[in-house]
Amino acid sequence: MSSVGRGKFMFGRTEVIDNTLNPDFVRKYILDYFFEEKQSLRFDVYDIDSKSPDLAKHDFLGQVYCTLGEIVGSPASRLEKQL
């Protein structure tokens, strides 16, 4: 986990899926869920075209915000949102 700003942390990155509009990610993340606490999440999506780990060198496609409670409360803990 690395700090990306005041009170914010990057929890992890998924694997890179080459040349597809509908990626099927395999890597899973385990987060502690606290029922009475709002746990905000932000997902950033990039088009990765090189081996560089620096996200500034890649095309930013968009982001989505949600809470961990929204994911946990969704059918099969699967939440879909538009970027």
DSSP file (Angstrom, degrees, kcal/mol; ACC not computed):
  #  RESIDUE AA STRUCTURE BP1 BP2  ACC     N-H-->O    O-->H-N    N-H-->O    O-->H-N    TCO  KAPPA ALPHA  PHI   PSI    X-CA   Y-CA   Z-CA
    1    1 A M              0   0    0      0, 0.0     2,-0.4     0, 0.0    10,-0.2   0.000 360.0 360.0 360.0 129.3    0.0    0.0    0.0
    2    2 A S  E     -A   10   0A   0      8,-1.6     8,-3.4    10,-0.0     2,-0.2  -0.937 360.0-110.0-124.1 147.7    1.5    3.4   -1.0
    3    3 A S  E     +A    9   0A   0     -2,-0.4     6,-0.2     6,-0.2     3,-0.1  -0.530  31.4 172.8 -75.8 135.3    0.3    6.9   -0.1
    4    4 A V  E     -     0   0A   0      4,-1.8     2,-0.3     1,-0.4     5,-0.2   0.228  65.6 -31.0-123.7  10.5   -1.2    8.9   -2.9
    5    5 A G  E >  S-A    8   0A   0      3,-0.8     3,-2.1     0, 0.0    -1,-0.4  -0.895  98.1 -28.1 156.9 175.7   -2.4   11.9   -0.9
    6    6 A R  T 3  S-     0   0    0      1,-0.3     3,-0.1    -2,-0.3     0, 0.0  -0.331 128.6 -14.6 -57.8 111.4   -3.7   13.1    2.4
    7    7 A G  T 3  S+     0   0    0     -2,-0.3     2,-0.4     1,-0.2    -1,-0.3   0.562 114.3 111.4  72.9   8.5   -5.5   10.1    3.9
    8    8 A K  E <   -A    5   0A   0     -3,-2.1    -4,-1.8     2,-0.0    -3,-0.8  -0.909  43.5-174.0-118.6 144.0   -5.6    8.2    0.6
    9    9 A F  E     -A    3   0A   0     -2,-0.4     2,-0.7    -6,-0.2    -6,-0.2  -0.990  28.1-126.1-137.2 144.2   -3.7    5.1   -0.3
   10   10 A M  E     -A    2   0A   0     -8,-3.4    -8,-1.6    -2,-0.4     3,-0.1  -0.815  24.1-170.9 -85.1 118.4   -3.2    3.0   -3.4
   11   11 A F        -     0   0    0     -2,-0.7     2,-0.3     1,-0.3    -1,-0.2   0.846  53.9 -55.1 -81.9 -35.2   -4.3   -0.5   -2.3
   12   12 A G        -     0   0    0    -10,-0.1     2,-0.4    17,-0.0    -1,-0.3  -0.977  43.6-107.5 174.7 175.7   -3.1   -2.3   -5.4
   13   13 A R        -     0   0    0     -2,-0.3     3,-0.1    -3,-0.1     2,-0.0  -0.976  27.2-128.7-127.2 142.4   -3.1   -2.7   -9.2
   14   14 A T        -     0   0    0     -2,-0.4     2,-0.1     1,-0.2    14,-0.0  -0.257  41.3 -84.5 -75.2 173.2   -4.8   -5.4  -11.2
   15   15 A E        -     0   0    0      1,-0.1     2,-0.5    -2,-0.0    -1,-0.2  -0.376  48.5-103.3 -70.2 159.6   -2.9   -7.3  -13.9
   16   16 A V        -     0   0    0     -3,-0.1     2,-0.6    -2,-0.1    -1,-0.1  -0.776  30.3-155.5 -88.5 128.3   -2.7   -5.7  -17.4
   17   17 A I        -     0   0    0     -2,-0.5     3,-0.4     3,-0.1     2,-0.3  -0.928  18.3-131.4-106.2 119.4   -5.0   -7.3  -19.9
   18   18 A D        -     0   0    0     -2,-0.6    31,-0.1     1,-0.2    -2,-0.0  -0.519  65.1 -19.0 -79.6 134.2   -3.8   -6.8  -23.5
   19   19 A N  S    S+     0   0    0     -2,-0.3     2,-0.3     1,-0.1    -1,-0.2   0.814  92.5 120.6  48.0  57.7   -6.0   -5.6  -26.3
   20   20 A T        -     0   0    0     -3,-0.4    -1,-0.1     1,-0.1    -3,-0.1  -0.994  52.4-154.0-146.7 144.1   -9.6   -6.1  -25.1
   21   21 A L  S    S+     0   0    0     -2,-0.3    -1,-0.1     1,-0.2    -2,-0.1   0.616  98.3  45.2 -86.2 -14.3  -12.5   -3.8  -24.6
   22   22 A N  S    S-     0   0    0      2,-0.0    -1,-0.2     0, 0.0     2,-0.0  -0.636  80.9-168.8-130.0  73.7  -14.0   -6.2  -22.0
   23   23 A P        -     0   0    0      0, 0.0     2,-0.6     0, 0.0    -4,-0.0  -0.308  14.1-149.0 -67.5 147.0  -11.2   -7.4  -19.7
   24   24 A D        -     0   0    0     -2,-0.0     2,-0.2     0, 0.0    -2,-0.0  -0.899  19.4-153.6-115.3  97.1  -11.8  -10.2  -17.3
   25   25 A F        -     0   0    0     -2,-0.6    -9,-0.0     1,-0.1   -11,-0.0  -0.484  17.1-176.1 -78.3 141.7   -9.6   -9.5  -14.2
   26   26 A V        +     0   0    0     -2,-0.2    -1,-0.1     2,-0.0   -12,-0.0   0.785  53.0  95.6-103.9 -39.7   -8.4  -12.4  -12.1
   27   27 A R        -     0   0    0      1,-0.0     2,-0.3   -12,-0.0    -2,-0.0  -0.309  58.1-161.8 -61.2 132.8   -6.5  -10.7   -9.2
   28   28 A K        -     0   0    0    -14,-0.0     2,-0.4    -2,-0.0    -2,-0.0  -0.862   6.6-147.5-116.9 152.2   -8.7  -10.3   -6.2
   29   29 A Y        -     0   0    0     -2,-0.3     2,-0.6   -17,-0.0   -17,-0.0  -0.960   5.8-146.5-121.2 137.6   -8.2   -8.0   -3.2
   30   30 A I        +     0   0    0     -2,-0.4     2,-0.4     2,-0.0    -2,-0.0  -0.910  21.7 179.1-105.0 121.3   -9.3   -8.7    0.4
   31   31 A L        -     0   0    0     -2,-0.6     2,-0.4    37,-0.0    -2,-0.0  -0.935  32.7-113.8-120.5 144.3  -10.4   -5.6    2.4
   32   32 A D        -     0   0    0     -2,-0.4     2,-0.5     2,-0.0    -2,-0.0  -0.630  32.2-147.3 -73.3 131.5  -11.6   -5.5    6.0
   33   33 A Y        -     0   0    0     -2,-0.4     2,-0.6    35,-0.0    -1,-0.0  -0.906  10.4-165.0-107.3 125.0  -15.3   -4.4    6.0
   34   34 A F    >   -     0   0    0     -2,-0.5     3,-1.9     3,-0.3    35,-0.1  -0.937  11.5-151.1-111.2 110.8  -16.6   -2.4    8.9
   35   35 A F  T 3  S+     0   0    0     -2,-0.6    -1,-0.1     1,-0.3    34,-0.0   0.821  91.5  37.8 -53.6 -44.2  -20.4   -2.4    8.8
   36   36 A E  T 3  S+     0   0    0      2,-0.1     2,-0.4     0, 0.0    -1,-0.3   0.191 103.4  83.7 -98.1  17.8  -21.0    1.0   10.5
   37   37 A E  S <  S-     0   0    0     -3,-1.9     2,-0.6     2,-0.0    -3,-0.3  -0.977  76.9-127.2-123.4 130.9  -18.2    2.8    8.8
   38   38 A K        -     0   0    0     -2,-0.4     2,-0.7    30,-0.1    -2,-0.1  -0.658  24.5-169.1 -76.7 119.9  -18.3    4.4    5.3
   39   39 A Q        -     0   0    0     -2,-0.6    29,-2.5    -5,-0.1    30,-0.2  -0.884   9.4-155.6-114.2  98.7  -15.3    3.0    3.4
   40   40 A S  E     -B   67   0B   0     -2,-0.7     2,-0.3    27,-0.2    27,-0.2  -0.508  10.1-168.9 -79.2 140.0  -14.9    5.1    0.2
   41   41 A L  E     -B   66   0B   0     25,-3.4    25,-1.9    -2,-0.2     2,-0.4  -0.934   9.3-162.6-126.4 150.4  -13.2    3.5   -2.8
   42   42 A R  E     -B   65   0B   0     -2,-0.3     2,-0.5    23,-0.2    23,-0.2  -0.999   4.2-162.1-132.8 131.1  -11.9    5.0   -6.1
   43   43 A F  E     -B   64   0B   0     21,-2.8    21,-2.0    -2,-0.4     2,-0.4  -0.964   5.3-164.1-114.1 123.3  -11.1    2.9   -9.2
   44   44 A D  E     -B   63   0B   0     -2,-0.5     2,-0.5    19,-0.2    19,-0.2  -0.877   5.7-155.2-105.7 138.5   -8.9    4.5  -11.9
   45   45 A V  E     -B   62   0B   0     17,-2.9    16,-3.0    -2,-0.4    17,-1.3  -0.958  13.5-178.6-119.8 130.1   -8.8    2.9  -15.4
   46   46 A Y  E     -B   60   0B   0     -2,-0.5     2,-0.8    14,-0.2    14,-0.2  -0.918  30.6-128.9-126.1 149.9   -5.9    3.3  -17.8
   47   47 A D  E     -B   59   0B   0     12,-3.1    12,-1.5    -2,-0.3     2,-0.6  -0.894  32.0-154.7 -93.7 108.1   -5.0    2.2  -21.3
   48   48 A I        +     0   0    0     -2,-0.8    10,-0.1    10,-0.2     3,-0.0  -0.764  26.9 163.4 -92.0 120.0   -1.5    0.7  -20.8
   49   49 A D        +     0   0    0     -2,-0.6     2,-0.3     8,-0.2    -1,-0.1   0.352  61.2  33.1-118.0   3.9    0.6    0.7  -24.0
   50   50 A S  S    S-     0   0    0      2,-0.2     7,-0.0     1,-0.0     8,-0.0  -0.904  84.1-102.8-148.2 176.2    4.1    0.2  -22.6
   51   51 A K  S    S+     0   0    0     -2,-0.3    -3,-0.0    -3,-0.0    -1,-0.0   0.509  77.0 122.2 -81.8  -4.9    5.9   -1.6  -19.8
   52   52 A S        -     0   0    0      1,-0.1    -2,-0.2     5,-0.1    -3,-0.1  -0.357  54.2-153.3 -62.9 132.1    6.4    1.6  -17.8
   53   53 A P        +     0   0    0      0, 0.0     2,-0.7     0, 0.0    -1,-0.1   0.557  67.8 105.6 -79.8  -7.0    4.8    1.4  -14.3
   54   54 A D    >   -     0   0    0      1,-0.2     3,-1.8     2,-0.1     4,-0.1  -0.640  59.9-158.6 -77.9 110.8    4.4    5.2  -14.3
   55   55 A L  G >  S+     0   0    0     -2,-0.7     3,-1.7     1,-0.3    -1,-0.2   0.739  86.4  71.4 -64.5 -22.5    0.7    5.9  -14.8
   56   56 A A  G 3  S+     0   0    0      1,-0.3    -1,-0.3     3,-0.0     4,-0.1   0.708  92.6  58.8 -65.0 -18.8    1.4    9.4  -16.1
   57   57 A K  G <  S+     0   0    0     -3,-1.8    -1,-0.3     2,-0.1     2,-0.3   0.378 100.5  70.7 -90.4   4.0    2.8    7.7  -19.3
   58   58 A H  S <  S-     0   0    0     -3,-1.7     2,-0.5    -4,-0.1   -10,-0.2  -0.776  92.6 -93.4-120.5 163.9   -0.5    6.0  -20.0
   59   59 A D  E     -B   47   0B   0    -12,-1.5   -12,-3.1    -2,-0.3     2,-0.5  -0.655  33.6-139.5 -80.7 120.7   -3.9    7.1  -21.2
   60   60 A F  E     -B   46   0B   0     -2,-0.5   -14,-0.2   -14,-0.2     3,-0.1  -0.702  21.3-179.3 -78.7 122.0   -6.3    7.8  -18.4
   61   61 A L  E     -     0   0B   0    -16,-3.0     2,-0.3    -2,-0.5   -15,-0.2   0.758  49.8 -74.5 -95.2 -29.1   -9.8    6.4  -19.4
   62   62 A G  E     -B   45   0B   0    -17,-1.3   -17,-2.9     2,-0.0    -1,-0.3  -0.931  37.7-116.1 157.3-179.7  -11.8    7.4  -16.3
   63   63 A Q  E     -B   44   0B   0     20,-0.7     2,-0.3    -2,-0.3   -19,-0.2  -0.969  11.0-155.1-147.2 161.4  -12.6    6.6  -12.7
   64   64 A V  E     -B   43   0B   0    -21,-2.0   -21,-2.8    -2,-0.3     2,-0.4  -0.996   7.9-150.5-139.9 143.3  -15.5    5.5  -10.6
   65   65 A Y  E     +B   42   0B   0     -2,-0.3     2,-0.3   -23,-0.2   -23,-0.2  -0.881  28.7 141.6-111.8 144.9  -16.3    6.0   -6.9
   66   66 A C  E     -B   41   0B   0    -25,-1.9   -25,-3.4    -2,-0.4     2,-0.3  -0.941  42.7-105.4-160.7 179.4  -18.2    3.7   -4.7
   67   67 A T  E  >  -B   40   0B   0     -2,-0.3     4,-1.4   -27,-0.2     3,-0.4  -0.823  25.4-120.7-112.3 158.1  -18.2    2.4   -1.1
   68   68 A L  H  > S+     0   0    0    -29,-2.5     4,-2.8    -2,-0.3     5,-0.2   0.861 115.7  60.4 -62.4 -33.9  -17.2   -1.0    0.1
   69   69 A G  H  > S+     0   0    0    -30,-0.2     4,-2.3     1,-0.2    -1,-0.2   0.856  99.6  55.1 -61.4 -35.8  -20.7   -1.3    1.4
   70   70 A E  H  4 S+     0   0    0     -3,-0.4     4,-0.4     2,-0.2    -1,-0.2   0.897 111.6  44.3 -62.8 -39.7  -22.2   -0.9   -2.1
   71   71 A I  H >< S+     0   0    0     -4,-1.4     3,-1.2     2,-0.2    -2,-0.2   0.948 114.2  47.7 -69.8 -48.8  -20.0   -3.8   -3.3
   72   72 A V  H 3< S+     0   0    0     -4,-2.8     5,-0.3     1,-0.3    -2,-0.2   0.864 113.3  49.8 -60.7 -36.5  -20.8   -6.0   -0.3
   73   73 A G  T 3< S+     0   0    0     -4,-2.3    -1,-0.3    -5,-0.2    -2,-0.2   0.499  92.3  97.4 -82.2  -4.3  -24.5   -5.3   -0.7
   74   74 A S  S X  S-     0   0    0     -3,-1.2     3,-2.7    -4,-0.4     5,-0.1  -0.507  94.1 -81.8 -83.1 153.0  -24.6   -6.1   -4.4
   75   75 A P  G >  S-     0   0    0      0, 0.0     3,-1.6     0, 0.0    -1,-0.1  -0.327 117.5  -3.5 -54.6 128.4  -25.8   -9.4   -5.7
   76   76 A A  G 3  S-     0   0    0      1,-0.3     3,-0.1    -4,-0.1    -3,-0.1   0.714 120.8 -79.9  57.6  23.7  -22.8  -11.8   -5.5
   77   77 A S  G <  S+     0   0    0     -3,-2.7     2,-0.5    -5,-0.3    -1,-0.3   0.843  98.5 133.9  53.6  36.6  -20.7   -8.9   -4.2
   78   78 A R    <   -     0   0    0     -3,-1.6     2,-0.4    -6,-0.1    -1,-0.2  -0.973  33.6-175.2-120.8 120.0  -20.4   -7.8   -7.9
   79   79 A L        -     0   0    0     -2,-0.5     2,-0.4    -5,-0.1    -8,-0.1  -0.949   7.1-164.9-119.5 131.5  -21.0   -4.1   -8.7
   80   80 A E        +     0   0    0     -2,-0.4     2,-0.3     2,-0.0    -2,-0.0  -0.966  16.5 164.4-116.2 132.4  -21.1   -2.6  -12.2
   81   81 A K        -     0   0    0     -2,-0.4     2,-0.2   -17,-0.0   -15,-0.0  -0.968  36.8-108.5-140.6 155.1  -20.8    1.2  -12.7
   82   82 A Q              0   0    0     -2,-0.3   -19,-0.0     1,-0.1    -2,-0.0  -0.598 360.0 360.0 -81.0 145.6  -20.1    3.5  -15.6
   83   83 A L              0   0    0     -2,-0.2   -20,-0.7   -19,-0.1    -1,-0.1   0.477 360.0 360.0 -72.5 360.0  -16.8    5.4  -15.7
